Amino acid sequence: MDIRKRYEQSNTNAEKGTGMNFVEQTLTLAQLWDFENVTKPRYEVIKTNNRLLKMAELTNKCNEVDWSFFPIHKVSNYSKYPRQNLPNTEKLWKKQLIIPK
């Protein structure tokens, strides 16, 4: 479990009157001592001309892959807000994928 999840769980447990157990505390401290590695990005953004084809290629090789972002102006919950033409966003989000490092 990464440090962020342990802190979230610890905050939840603190509200109940309990905190991190010894193992969770030790793992958290170990991550903090190696803080430079904790803060490094754990993923890489790659650009491709055909996102779906590249995604299929990588997943067939058992690689984890995800979209880099989904434009908020395409989310139905935000459809009631004013919109504008975003040609760069439209081009970019269709050409990026995230893969773990």
C-alpha positions as CSV (number, residue, x, y, z in Angstrom):
1,M,0.0,0.0,0.0
2,D,1.5,3.4,-0.9
3,I,2.0,6.2,1.6
4,R,-1.1,8.1,0.5
5,K,-3.4,5.2,1.1
6,R,-1.9,4.5,4.5
7,Y,-2.4,8.1,5.6
8,E,-6.0,8.1,4.3
9,Q,-6.7,4.9,6.2
10,S,-4.9,6.3,9.3
11,N,-7.0,9.4,9.3
12,T,-10.1,7.2,9.0
13,N,-8.9,5.0,11.9
14,A,-7.9,8.1,14.0
15,E,-11.6,9.2,13.8
16,K,-12.4,5.8,15.3
17,G,-9.8,6.2,18.0
18,T,-7.1,3.9,16.4
19,G,-4.1,4.8,14.3
20,M,-1.5,3.0,12.2
21,N,-0.2,-0.3,13.5
22,F,3.5,-1.0,13.9
23,V,4.0,-2.4,10.4
24,E,2.1,0.6,8.7
25,Q,4.2,3.1,10.7
26,T,7.4,1.3,9.8
27,L,6.5,1.2,6.1
28,T,5.5,4.9,6.1
29,L,8.7,5.9,7.8
30,A,10.7,3.9,5.3
31,Q,9.0,5.7,2.4
32,L,9.6,9.1,4.0
33,W,13.3,8.3,4.5
34,D,13.5,7.6,0.8
35,F,11.4,10.6,0.0
36,E,13.1,11.4,-3.4
37,N,12.0,8.0,-4.7
38,V,8.5,8.4,-3.2
39,T,7.9,11.6,-5.1
40,K,9.2,10.4,-8.5
41,P,6.5,9.9,-11.1
42,R,5.5,6.3,-11.3
43,Y,4.2,6.5,-14.8
44,E,5.2,7.8,-18.2
45,V,3.1,9.6,-20.7
46,I,3.6,8.4,-24.3
47,K,2.3,9.9,-27.5
48,T,1.0,7.9,-30.4
49,N,-1.0,8.5,-33.5
50,N,-3.4,5.8,-32.9
51,R,-4.2,5.5,-29.2
52,L,-6.6,2.5,-29.4
53,L,-4.2,0.5,-31.6
54,K,-1.2,1.2,-29.3
55,M,-3.4,0.4,-26.2
56,A,-4.3,-3.0,-27.7
57,E,-0.7,-3.7,-28.6
58,L,0.5,-2.9,-25.1
59,T,-2.3,-4.8,-23.3
60,N,-1.7,-7.9,-25.5
61,K,1.9,-7.8,-24.1
62,C,0.4,-7.7,-20.6
63,N,1.4,-4.1,-20.0
64,E,-0.8,-1.8,-17.9
65,V,-2.0,1.2,-19.9
66,D,-4.5,4.0,-19.3
67,W,-5.5,7.3,-20.9
68,S,-3.6,10.3,-19.8
69,F,-6.7,12.4,-19.2
70,F,-10.3,12.7,-20.3
71,P,-11.3,16.3,-21.2
72,I,-13.7,17.7,-18.6
73,H,-15.7,19.4,-21.3
74,K,-16.7,15.9,-22.5
75,V,-18.0,14.8,-19.1
76,S,-21.8,14.8,-19.1
77,N,-22.0,16.1,-15.5
78,Y,-20.4,19.3,-16.8
79,S,-22.6,19.7,-19.9
80,K,-24.7,22.5,-18.3
81,Y,-21.6,24.8,-18.1
82,P,-20.5,27.1,-20.9
83,R,-18.2,25.5,-23.5
84,Q,-15.8,26.7,-26.0
85,N,-13.9,25.2,-28.9
86,L,-10.8,23.4,-27.6
87,P,-9.0,22.1,-30.7
88,N,-5.6,21.4,-29.0
89,T,-7.3,19.5,-26.2
90,E,-9.3,17.5,-28.7
91,K,-6.1,16.5,-30.6
92,L,-3.9,15.9,-27.5
93,W,-6.2,13.6,-25.4
94,K,-6.6,11.2,-28.3
95,K,-2.8,10.8,-28.7
96,Q,-1.7,10.2,-25.2
97,L,-1.4,7.1,-23.0
98,I,0.0,6.4,-19.5
99,I,2.2,3.4,-18.8
100,P,3.9,2.6,-15.5
101,K,7.6,3.1,-15.3
